[in-house]
Amino acid sequence: MVIWHLTSDTPRFPFHISAGQNVNLQFGTWPIEEGQQAWINVCVVHPDGAEDRKRLEGRWNFNHDANSYWFINVGPFADGDRVEYRLHGSSPSGTCEIGPFTFQVGPKIHLAILWHQHQPLYKNLHSKRPQGSYRFPWVRLHAIRDYYAMAALLEQHPQVHLTINLTPVLLWQIEDYVERGATDRALELTMTPAHRLSTAQREELLATFYEADWHTQIFPWPRYRALFEQRQNGRAFTVQDLADLQMWFNLSWFGPEFQEGKVALPDGTTSSVRRFVEKGSGYTAREIEAMVAEQLKILHHVVAIHRQLQERRQIEISTTPFYHPILPLLVDSDRATIDRPGAVHPRRFHHPEDAVAQLHRARRFYEDRFGHPPAGMWPAEGAVGQSVVSLFAETGVRWIATDRGVLARSGQYGYDVQDSNVLCQAYRAENGLGRGVAVFFRDPVLSDKIGFHYHRYANPAQAAADFLQELKERFAWQVNDPPNRIVSVILDGENAWGAYPHQARPFLHALYTALAADPEIRTVTFREYLEGNPMRRVPAHPIEALPKVYDLAEASWIDENGSAPGNDLGTWIGEREENRGWDHLREAREWLDRMKATPVGHPQTFEALYAAEGSDWFWWFGEDQASDSDAEFDDLFRDHVKAIYGTLRRKPPAALHDGIVPHALVWTFARPIRSIRVGDRLSIRTNCPGELTWKTNQGEQWTTHELIAAGGVMAAVHRFSLTLGPFAPPIQWIEFQFRCLHPGCCGADPCCRASLQRISVIGSQAKGRGRASRRAGGARSTEAFLK
């Protein structure tokens, strides 16, 4: 008698077993004889060392040719059980056995989620306020909606482990508000009593205090919606209207936890703005001050809540080189992977010492706040390459992460990232001396579903179920070695949530609840995966034992718009505007070398240099990315470069006074400009997706074009724009109308009631021709182009 098992006709299903699952064991015997019997002896070793032994009789299934086929159902088992079994058979002609066979009960895949949180240095270097001021309020506003709450809500899901990446430049700005009394322009307008606002301040407040997602942050609040419609319809604002707008712009950015109740903070105090939300209108200056005090209280506890959860080992806090630079471009811009038609490398920027400084400053900053060095880093924009591996290793970084597309471009022939067993593991990247770091490669599909897709789901539980189903179908049920397989989901941890109902809290709770309850998935931090966690039955994966990734590609998480397929670095280099920025940096860096300036002797000078090396400015240069604040980012970048010279009491080069990006005037619902000058471009900006239909006095036909998403990094965007022009005579006016295409619009929302707008083009024919020729090489009267 012969017996066999785990062949194509006698499988074990499922082959990898998770807690709570029953197992179907199929096996065959030969030859067919009367009086046959089959059984298994099974031994289950539980995590505490206890053993259960039993004999289970096989059930005849069918005969085929000269073979008999049998099956036994066994289970369910608990997480961590180790199961060993032997198959036995007997017949009048004799007995046989086969085995032992073993399997470990546990998850089929590890899942590492990383929420990336970052803002560039918005410091207004021209502010006369001694405590400093910022041009934009995004650090403060995302702190009260996202930075605190994204960590705190995990306290309700202790079985979910994940990583939060906090950039040093972001934390430094938060501390600037809390410890040094910094403000921002919006905060200054908020704190100015409404009756004391100048005419210019009133107009600025009315133009900028609707910077929020219309459908999730403005329209749900009756008073804020009414103020929006009041501005849209051009009606005058009373002093009380202005005070209510000051309050509601800020209230709409608080996390729902603070809007709806009291939130316990790490030091035992509480924070809440529920009383202001419930009042609705008629706010006083004192109430506005009290609301701002709640903001500062939350900002004060951002680091504390992260440190508390990391000490419990529920989260890992990773970081990024200090000012979020693209490290491979600092090391050697000539090695940048760029493949967009027409893109060229600028003159070489080659300063690996700056890359080292950005890494070491990030490590020291992190250690001062969290008590130990960071184990891992998310390199800015996931930009990596063989040229920077040694820099991370020598800084003491144990792991880095990037995108699947980088793995696809690595090695001599690339890696087959469509194979789940290739993508779903950590690799070891080494320098020439054998020092290595672990590298994790994100799955863009699952990451983008959270960032760009699930906010459209009416049912958050359905969105969470879709995520788990995709995770299982593509990875958990495909991999061949579950204990050594990991999926990385990495995305923006702040910008996505504005598009979700209730700021994504129902979705995040549904996702975390589903992940914690599913025995086939185990969430881990990256450090936890490498070091192991016996309490959660996560095996260790030492870096030296990981498979090596060869020739790590010089690329990032993104494939530049308009470039050849494949992840690259072209988003930050190669286009005319981007290369002008690199030229400014290179010239300043070479000037510092000629001046024999050093970081030790001239720390402020090099601080300005490092800030100018941040990736954010270059992200918005060129036509491959769209922003609604190009000019402001251009100004900030050039201010940082100018400061390099200013700190050494030298005049900056005259070229730094000229903008890098072309000039454009912005029309919004809150700031509906009525005229532009000859040669200007017109940028129409909305907070809803939609179509723009327009014509000029020279055209009989209307042109329709969909607005382009503006901004957003690794997550959904909530601003949209279209740029027209520049315009030259004989064009005297442009008419346009916006049609909202937001999936949540019912047709009655203010964004759906946009009227026909007319913008005049001012300037004499002669002057207009000259200006248009200098700036644009002639008129392109109806050309809409991505910026």
C-alpha positions in Angstrom: 0.0 0.0 0.0 1.2 3.5 -0.9 0.0 6.8 0.5 0.8 10.3 -0.7 0.0 13.9 0.2 0.7 17.5 -0.9 0.8 16.7 -4.6 -1.3 18.5 -7.2 -4.1 16.0 -6.7 -3.8 15.9 -2.9 -3.5 19.4 -1.6 -3.8 20.9 1.8 -6.3 23.8 1.7 -5.5 26.4 2.7 -1.8 25.7 2.5 -1.0 28.5 5.0 -3.3 28.5 7.9 -4.4 31.4 10.1 -6.2 31.4 13.4 -9.8 30.2 13.3 -9.5 28.4 10.0 -10.3 24.7 9.4 -7.9 22.8 7.2 -8.9 20.2 4.6 -6.2 17.5 4.2 -6.5 15.5 1.0 -4.4 12.3 0.3 -4.4 9.3 -1.9 -3.7 5.6 -1.5 -2.8 2.8 -4.0 -4.1 0.2 -4.9 -7.8 0.1 -4.4 -8.6 -2.7 -1.9 -11.5 -3.7 0.2 -11.1 -3.1 3.9 -8.8 -0.1 3.5 -8.5 2.5 6.3 -6.8 5.9 6.6 -6.2 8.2 9.5 -3.9 10.9 10.8 -2.1 11.3 14.1 -1.9 15.0 14.9 0.0 16.9 17.6 -0.8 20.6 18.3 1.8 22.5 20.3 0.3 25.7 21.7 2.3 28.9 22.3 2.5 28.1 26.0 4.1 24.7 25.4 1.0 22.6 26.1 0.4 19.8 23.6 -2.8 18.2 22.3 -2.6 14.8 20.5 -5.3 13.0 18.7 -6.2 10.5 16.0 -8.6 11.5 13.3 -10.1 9.0 10.9 -10.0 9.7 7.2 -13.1 9.8 5.0 -13.2 8.1 1.6 -13.9 10.6 -1.1 -13.7 8.8 -4.5 -11.8 6.3 -6.6 -10.0 7.1 -9.8 -8.1 4.6 -11.9 -6.3 2.5 -9.4 -6.2 5.1 -6.7 -8.4 5.9 -3.7 -8.7 9.6 -2.5 -9.5 10.6 1.0 -9.9 13.7 3.1 -9.8 14.8 6.7 -11.0 18.2 8.1 -9.0 19.3 11.1 -9.1 22.5 13.2 -9.7 25.3 13.9 -6.4 26.3 15.5 -5.3 29.3 17.6 -2.7 31.9 16.5 0.8 30.6 17.2 -0.1 26.9 17.3 2.5 24.6 15.7 0.8 21.6 14.1 2.5 18.3 13.1 0.7 15.4 11.6 1.4 12.0 10.0 -0.8 10.1 7.6 -1.4 6.4 8.0 -3.1 3.7 5.9 -3.8 0.0 6.3 -5.3 -2.7 4.1 -5.2 -6.5 3.9 -2.0 -6.2 2.0 -0.2 -4.1 4.6 0.3 -0.7 6.3 2.0 2.6 5.4 2.6 6.0 6.7 4.0 9.3 5.5 5.2 12.4 7.3 5.6 14.3 9.4 4.1 17.4 7.9 4.1 20.6 9.8 2.6 24.1 9.6 2.6 27.1 11.9 -0.7 28.9 12.5 -0.4 32.7 11.9 -0.9 35.6 9.6 -0.5 35.1 5.8 1.1 38.5 5.4 2.6 41.3 7.4 1.3 44.8 6.7 3.4 47.9 7.4 1.5 51.2 7.1 3.4 54.5 7.2 1.7 57.9 7.4 4.0 60.6 6.1 3.5 64.0 7.7 5.5 67.0 6.4 5.3 70.7 5.7 8.2 72.8 4.2 9.6 75.8 6.0 7.0 78.5 5.5 8.9 81.1 7.6 8.4 84.6 6.3 11.9 86.0 6.3 10.6 89.6 5.9 8.4 89.6 9.0 9.3 92.3 11.5 7.7 90.3 14.3 10.4 89.4 16.8 8.9 86.0 17.4 8.6 85.2 13.7 5.8 84.6 11.4 4.8 82.1 8.6 3.3 82.8 5.3 0.9 79.9 5.4 -1.0 78.4 8.3 -0.8 74.7 7.2 1.5 73.5 10.0 -0.9 74.9 12.6 -4.1 73.8 10.9 -3.0 70.3 10.1 -1.7 69.9 13.7 -5.2 70.5 15.1 -6.8 68.2 12.5 -4.2 65.5 11.7 -0.9 65.5 13.5 -2.2 65.0 17.0 -5.3 62.9 16.1 -3.6 60.5 13.7 -1.5 59.2 16.6 -4.2 59.6 19.3 -6.9 57.6 17.6 -4.6 54.5 17.6 -5.1 54.3 21.4 -8.5 52.9 20.6 -6.9 50.2 18.5 -4.1 48.8 20.5 -3.7 45.7 18.2 -2.8 47.9 15.3 0.9 48.8 14.9 2.1 51.2 12.3 4.7 53.9 11.6 4.3 57.7 11.5 6.9 59.7 9.7 7.5 63.2 11.2 9.9 65.4 9.4 12.2 67.6 11.5 11.3 70.8 9.7 7.6 70.1 10.5 8.3 69.5 14.2 10.6 72.5 14.4 7.8 74.7 13.1 5.3 73.3 15.6 7.8 74.0 18.4 8.2 77.5 16.9 4.5 78.2 17.6 4.5 76.7 21.0 7.9 77.6 22.5 8.8 80.8 20.6 5.5 82.4 20.0 5.6 82.3 16.2 2.4 83.2 14.3 1.3 83.0 10.7 -0.5 85.5 8.6 -3.9 83.8 9.0 -3.4 83.6 12.8 -2.6 87.3 12.9 -5.8 88.0 11.0 -7.7 85.7 13.3 -6.4 87.5 16.5 -7.1 91.0 15.2 -10.5 92.0 16.6 -12.9 92.3 13.7 -13.7 96.0 14.4 -10.0 96.8 14.2 -9.3 95.2 10.8 -8.2 97.7 8.1 -9.8 97.7 4.7 -6.8 95.7 3.3 -7.0 93.2 6.2 -10.7 92.8 5.7 -10.2 92.0 2.0 -7.4 89.6 2.8 -9.5 87.8 5.4 -12.4 87.5 3.0 -10.1 86.2 0.2 -8.3 83.6 2.3 -10.6 82.3 5.0 -12.4 79.8 2.8 -9.2 77.7 2.4 -10.8 74.4 3.3 -12.6 71.6 1.6 -15.9 73.0 0.6 -17.9 69.8 0.9 -16.5 68.5 4.1 -15.3 71.6 6.0 -17.6 74.5 4.9 -20.9 73.3 3.6 -21.7 71.0 6.6 -21.7 74.0 9.0 -24.7 76.3 8.4 -23.1 79.5 9.5 -19.8 78.9 7.6 -21.9 77.9 4.5 -23.9 81.1 4.8 -20.7 83.2 5.0 -19.4 81.4 1.9 -22.5 82.2 -0.1 -22.5 85.8 1.2 -19.0 86.2 -0.2 -19.9 84.4 -3.4 -22.8 86.7 -4.0 -20.8 89.9 -3.3 -22.9 91.0 -0.3 -21.2 93.2 2.3 -19.9 91.8 5.6 -20.7 93.4 9.0 -18.2 93.4 11.8 -20.0 90.4 13.4 -19.9 88.5 10.1 -16.1 89.0 10.0 -15.7 87.8 13.6 -17.8 84.7 12.7 -15.6 84.0 9.7 -12.5 84.3 11.9 -14.0 81.7 14.2 -15.4 79.3 11.6 -12.3 79.2 9.4 -10.4 77.9 12.4 -13.2 75.7 13.8 -13.5 73.8 10.5 -9.9 72.7 10.8 -10.2 71.1 14.2 -10.4 67.3 14.3 -14.0 66.0 14.9 -12.8 64.8 18.4 -12.3 68.3 19.5 -15.4 69.6 17.7 -17.7 67.1 19.4 -16.3 66.6 22.9 -13.4 66.8 25.3 -10.1 65.1 24.4 -7.8 63.9 27.1 -4.2 65.1 26.5 -1.1 63.3 27.6 -0.5 65.6 30.6 -4.0 65.0 32.0 -5.6 68.2 30.7 -8.4 68.3 28.1 -9.1 70.2 25.0 -12.4 71.0 23.2 -14.0 73.5 21.0 -17.5 72.0 21.3 -18.8 75.1 23.1 -17.9 77.3 20.1 -19.3 74.9 17.5 -22.6 74.7 19.4 -22.9 78.5 19.7 -22.8 78.8 15.9 -22.5 82.5 15.5 -22.2 85.8 17.3 -18.6 85.2 18.5 -16.6 87.7 20.6 -12.9 88.5 20.4 -12.5 86.9 23.7 -14.0 83.6 22.5 -11.8 83.7 19.4 -8.8 84.1 21.7 -10.0 81.1 23.8 -10.4 79.0 20.6 -6.8 79.9 19.6 -5.6 78.9 23.0 -7.1 75.4 22.4 -5.0 75.2 19.2 -1.8 75.9 21.0 -2.7 73.4 23.6 -3.0 70.7 21.0 0.2 71.8 19.2 2.0 71.5 22.5 1.1 67.8 22.8 1.9 66.6 19.3 5.4 65.3 20.2 4.2 64.0 23.5 1.4 61.8 22.1 3.8 60.2 19.6 6.5 59.6 22.2 3.9 58.0 24.5 2.7 55.6 21.8 6.2 54.8 20.7 7.3 53.9 24.2 4.4 51.5 24.3 5.8 50.0 21.0 2.5 50.5 19.3 3.9 52.9 16.8 7.3 53.7 15.4 8.3 57.2 14.6 10.5 57.5 11.6 11.9 60.7 10.2 13.4 62.3 7.1 16.6 64.3 6.3 16.1 67.6 8.0 14.7 69.9 5.4 13.2 67.2 3.2 15.9 67.3 0.4 16.2 64.9 -2.5 19.4 63.3 -1.3 20.6 61.8 -4.6 20.4 65.3 -6.2 22.6 66.8 -3.4 25.1 64.0 -3.8 25.3 64.3 -7.6 22.7 65.9 -9.8 24.3 64.4 -12.9 23.2 60.9 -11.8 19.6 61.9 -11.7 17.2 59.6 -13.6 15.2 62.0 -15.9 13.5 60.9 -19.1 11.0 63.5 -20.0 11.2 64.7 -23.6 13.2 68.0 -23.6 14.5 67.6 -20.1 18.2 68.2 -19.5 20.5 68.2 -16.5 21.5 71.6 -15.1 25.1 72.3 -14.4 26.3 69.7 -11.9 25.4 70.1 -8.2 27.8 67.8 -6.3 27.8 68.3 -2.5 27.5 65.0 -0.6 28.6 66.9 2.5 25.2 68.7 2.4 23.4 65.4 2.3 25.4 64.2 5.3 24.6 67.4 7.2 20.8 67.0 6.5 21.0 63.4 7.8 23.0 64.1 10.9 20.9 67.1 11.8 17.8 65.0 11.5 19.2 62.3 13.7 20.3 64.8 16.4 16.9 66.6 16.3 15.0 63.3 16.6 17.2 62.0 19.5 16.7 65.2 21.5 12.9 64.7 21.3 12.5 61.0 21.6 15.5 59.9 23.6 17.1 57.6 21.1 18.2 57.7 17.4 15.6 56.9 14.7 15.7 53.3 13.5 14.4 54.3 10.1 13.8 57.0 7.6 11.4 57.7 4.8 13.8 59.6 2.4 12.2 62.7 1.1 9.8 61.7 -1.7 11.1 58.1 -1.4 14.2 59.3 -3.4 17.0 56.8 -3.0 19.8 55.4 -5.0 23.0 53.4 -4.7 24.8 56.7 -4.1 23.1 57.4 -0.8 23.0 53.9 0.7 26.2 54.4 2.6 25.1 57.8 3.9 22.1 56.2 5.6 24.1 53.3 7.0 26.9 55.6 8.4 24.2 57.7 10.1 23.0 54.7 12.0 19.8 54.3 10.0 18.7 50.7 9.9 15.9 50.9 7.3 14.6 53.1 4.5 11.6 52.8 2.3 10.7 53.8 -1.3 8.4 52.8 -4.1 7.8 49.6 -6.0 8.8 51.4 -9.2 12.3 51.9 -7.8 12.7 48.1 -7.3 11.5 47.7 -10.9 14.3 49.9 -12.2 17.0 48.4 -9.9 19.5 45.7 -10.8 20.8 44.9 -14.3 17.5 43.9 -15.7 15.0 45.2 -13.1 13.0 43.2 -10.7 9.6 41.6 -11.5 7.5 43.6 -9.1 4.3 42.0 -10.4 5.4 38.8 -8.6 4.1 39.2 -5.0 7.0 37.2 -3.7 9.5 39.7 -5.2 7.7 42.8 -4.0 6.6 41.6 -0.5 9.9 41.3 1.3 12.5 43.5 2.8 15.8 43.8 0.9 19.4 44.7 2.0 21.1 47.5 0.1 24.9 47.7 0.6 27.6 50.1 0.0 31.0 48.9 -1.3 32.2 48.2 2.2 29.4 45.8 3.0 27.5 48.2 5.4 23.8 47.9 4.6 20.3 49.1 5.3 17.0 47.3 4.9 14.9 48.7 2.1 11.1 48.3 1.9 9.2 49.0 -1.3 5.6 50.4 -1.1 2.7 49.1 -3.1 1.3 52.1 -4.9 -2.1 50.5 -5.6 -3.1 50.0 -2.0 -1.5 53.3 -1.0 -3.3 55.2 -3.7 -6.7 53.6 -2.8 -6.5 55.2 0.6 -5.1 58.5 -0.8 -7.3 59.0 -3.8 -10.2 56.6 -3.9 -11.9 55.5 -0.6 -13.2 59.0 0.2 -15.8 58.4 -2.5 -17.3 55.5 -0.5 -20.5 56.3 1.3 -19.9 53.3 3.6 -16.5 53.4 5.4 -16.8 49.8 6.4 -17.2 48.8 2.8 -14.1 50.8 1.9 -12.1 49.0 4.7 -13.4 45.7 3.4 -12.3 46.5 -0.1 -8.8 47.3 1.2 -8.5 44.0 3.0 -9.9 42.0 0.1 -7.4 43.6 -2.3 -4.6 43.0 0.2 -5.5 39.3 0.4 -6.2 38.6 -3.2 -3.0 40.3 -4.5 -0.6 39.3 -1.7 -1.8 37.3 1.3 -3.2 34.4 -0.8 -0.3 34.5 -3.3 2.9 34.6 -1.3 4.8 31.3 -0.6 6.5 32.2 2.7 4.1 34.2 5.0 6.5 34.7 8.0 8.9 36.5 5.7 6.6 38.5 3.6 5.5 42.1 4.1 3.4 44.6 2.2 4.3 48.3 2.7 1.5 50.9 2.4 3.0 54.4 2.5 1.2 57.7 1.8 0.5 61.2 2.9 -0.9 61.2 6.4 -2.5 64.6 6.3 -3.8 65.9 2.9 -6.0 62.9 2.1 -8.4 63.3 5.0 -10.0 66.6 4.0 -11.9 64.9 1.2 -13.3 62.1 3.5 -16.6 62.6 5.4 -16.0 63.5 9.0 -12.3 64.0 8.2 -11.8 60.2 7.6 -12.4 59.2 11.2 -15.1 56.7 10.4 -12.9 55.2 7.6 -9.8 55.0 9.8 -11.7 53.4 12.7 -13.3 50.9 10.3 -9.9 50.1 8.7 -8.2 49.6 12.1 -11.0 47.6 13.5 -11.0 45.3 10.4 -7.2 44.9 10.5 -7.1 44.1 14.2 -9.9 41.4 13.8 -8.5 39.7 10.7 -6.2 36.7 11.6 -4.7 36.6 8.1 -3.1 40.0 8.5 -0.6 41.3 11.1 0.2 45.0 11.2 3.8 45.8 12.2 6.1 48.7 12.3 9.2 48.4 10.1 11.5 48.2 13.1 9.3 45.5 14.7 9.5 43.4 11.5 13.3 43.6 11.5 13.8 43.0 15.2 10.9 40.7 15.8 8.4 40.8 18.6 7.9 37.5 20.4 4.8 38.9 22.3 3.0 39.3 19.0 4.7 36.3 17.4 6.5 38.4 14.8 9.8 36.7 13.8 13.0 38.7 13.5 14.4 39.5 10.1 18.1 40.5 10.6 19.4 42.9 8.0 22.3 40.7 7.2 20.0 37.8 6.4 17.8 39.8 3.9 18.2 39.2 0.2 20.4 41.8 -1.5 19.0 44.4 -3.9 21.5 45.1 -6.6 22.2 48.6 -8.0 19.4 50.4 -6.2 18.0 52.8 -8.8 18.4 56.6 -8.5 14.7 57.3 -8.4 11.7 58.3 -6.2 8.1 57.2 -5.5 6.8 59.0 -8.5 7.1 58.8 -12.3 7.3 62.3 -13.6 4.2 63.5 -15.5 5.0 63.4 -19.2 8.1 61.3 -18.9 8.9 57.8 -20.2 7.4 55.0 -18.0 9.3 54.3 -14.9 10.0 56.1 -11.6 12.6 58.8 -11.8 13.7 62.1 -10.3 12.4 64.3 -13.0 9.8 66.0 -10.9 12.6 68.0 -9.2 15.1 68.6 -12.0 15.3 68.8 -15.8 12.8 71.4 -16.7 13.7 75.1 -17.3 12.2 76.4 -14.1 13.7 73.5 -12.0 17.1 74.0 -13.5 17.0 77.7 -12.8 16.4 76.9 -9.2 19.4 74.4 -9.2 21.5 77.1 -10.9 20.7 79.5 -8.0 21.6 76.9 -5.5 24.9 75.9 -7.2 26.0 79.5 -7.6 25.3 80.2 -3.9 27.1 77.0 -2.9 30.1 77.8 -5.0 30.2 81.4 -3.5 30.2 79.9 0.0 33.2 77.8 -1.0 35.0 80.9 -2.3 34.2 82.7 0.9 35.6 79.7 2.8 32.4 79.7 4.9 31.8 76.6 7.0 28.8 75.2 8.9 30.6 75.6 12.2 31.7 79.1 11.6 28.6 80.3 9.8 25.6 78.3 11.1 22.9 80.7 10.1 24.3 80.8 6.5 24.2 77.1 6.2 20.8 76.9 7.8 19.5 79.1 4.9 21.3 76.8 2.4 19.9 73.6 3.8 16.3 75.1 3.8 16.7 76.1 0.2 17.8 72.5 -0.6 14.3 71.2 0.4 12.5 69.3 -2.2 9.2 71.2 -1.9 10.2 74.2 -3.9 11.4 72.1 -6.9 8.2 70.0 -6.8 6.2 73.1 -7.8 8.6 74.4 -10.4 8.0 73.3 -14.0 5.0 72.0 -15.8 5.0 68.5 -14.4 3.1 69.4 -11.2 0.3 71.8 -10.5 0.0 74.2 -7.6 -2.3 77.0 -6.7 0.6 78.8 -4.9 3.5 78.6 -7.4 4.4 82.3 -7.0 4.5 82.0 -3.2 6.7 78.9 -3.2 8.9 80.6 -5.7 9.3 83.6 -3.4 10.0 81.4 -0.4 12.7 79.5 -2.3 14.4 82.6 -3.5 14.2 84.2 0.0 16.1 81.2 1.5 18.7 81.6 -1.2 19.0 85.3 -0.7 19.4 84.7 3.1 22.6 82.7 2.3 24.1 86.0 1.1 22.3 88.2 3.6 23.7 86.3 6.7 27.2 87.2 5.5 26.1 90.8 4.9 26.4 90.5 1.1 23.9 91.6 -1.6 22.4 88.6 -3.4 22.8 88.4 -7.1 20.3 90.5 -9.1 18.9 87.4 -10.7 17.4 86.3 -7.4 15.0 89.3 -7.5 13.3 87.9 -10.7 10.7 85.2 -10.3 11.3 81.7 -11.6 7.7 80.9 -12.5 5.7 83.1 -14.9 3.4 85.7 -13.4 -0.3 84.8 -13.1 -3.3 86.4 -11.4 -5.6 84.1 -9.5 -9.4 84.2 -9.6 -11.3 82.4 -6.8 -14.8 82.4 -5.5 -13.5 84.2 -2.5 -11.3 86.7 -4.5 -13.1 87.3 -7.8 -10.7 89.6 -9.6 -12.2 91.7 -12.4 -9.2 92.6 -14.6 -5.7 91.5 -15.6 -3.1 93.3 -17.6 -1.8 92.5 -21.1 0.7 89.7 -20.9 -0.7 88.2 -17.6 -1.9 84.7 -17.3 -5.2 84.0 -15.6 -5.4 81.1 -13.2 -9.0 80.1 -12.2 -8.9 78.1 -8.9 -11.7 76.2 -7.2 -12.0 73.8 -4.3 -14.1 71.4 -6.3 -13.4 69.4 -9.4 -15.2 70.7 -12.5 -15.2 72.1 -16.0 -14.4 75.6 -17.2 -16.1 76.9 -20.3 -14.6 80.1 -21.7 -14.2 82.4 -24.7 -12.7 85.8 -25.5 -14.1 88.7 -27.5 -12.1 87.4 -30.4 -13.7 83.9 -30.4 -17.2 82.9 -31.3 -16.9 79.4 -30.0 -16.9 78.4 -26.3 -14.0 76.2 -25.2 -14.4 73.6 -22.4 -11.6 72.1 -20.4 -11.6 70.1 -17.1 -9.8 71.8 -14.2 -6.5 70.2 -13.2 -5.9 68.9 -9.7 -3.5 71.4 -8.0 -1.2 70.2 -5.3 -1.4 67.0 -3.2 1.5 64.6 -2.6 0.7 60.9 -2.3 -2.9 61.7 -1.5 -6.1 63.4 -2.7 -6.1 67.0 -3.5 -8.9 69.5 -2.9 -7.9 72.4 -5.1 -8.3 72.5 -8.8 -7.1 75.1 -11.3 -6.8 76.0 -15.0 -4.4 78.6 -16.3 -5.3 80.6 -19.4 -3.1 83.0 -21.4 -1.0 85.1 -21.5 -3.3 87.5 -23.4 -2.4 90.2 -25.9 -4.4 92.6 -28.1 -6.9 92.6 -29.6 -8.3 90.5 -26.7 -10.2 92.8 -24.4 -12.0 90.4 -22.2 -12.4 86.8 -21.2 -15.7 85.2 -20.1 -15.9 81.9 -18.3 -18.2 79.8 -16.2 -17.5 76.9 -13.8 -19.5 73.7 -13.7 -19.0 71.6 -10.6 -18.4 67.9 -11.0 -17.9 66.9 -7.4 -19.6 63.5 -6.9 -21.2 64.7 -3.7 -22.9 67.7 -5.3 -26.7 67.7 -5.4 -26.9 70.7 -7.6 -28.0 73.0 -4.9 -24.6 73.6 -3.3 -23.0 77.1 -3.8 -20.3 75.6 -6.0 -23.1 74.5 -8.4 -24.5 78.0 -8.8 -21.6 79.7 -10.4 -22.6 82.6 -12.7 -20.9 83.8 -15.8 -17.8 85.8 -15.1 -16.0 88.5 -17.2 -12.4 89.5 -16.8 -11.1 92.6 -18.6 -7.7 92.7 -20.2 -6.2 96.1 -19.5 -3.4 97.8 -21.5 -2.9 99.7 -24.7 -2.3 97.8 -27.9 1.3 99.0 -28.4 2.3 98.4 -24.8 0.5 95.1 -24.8 2.3 93.8 -27.8 5.7 94.7 -26.4 4.9 93.2 -23.0 3.5 90.0 -24.4 6.5 89.6 -26.7 9.0 90.0 -23.9 7.2 87.6 -21.5 5.6 85.1 -23.7 6.8 85.4 -27.3 3.4 86.5 -28.5 -0.2 85.8 -27.5 -1.7 82.4 -26.8 -5.1 83.7 -26.1 -7.0 80.5 -25.4 -4.3 78.1 -24.5 -4.9 76.3 -21.2 -1.8 74.5 -19.9 -0.9 72.4 -16.9 1.2 74.2 -14.4 
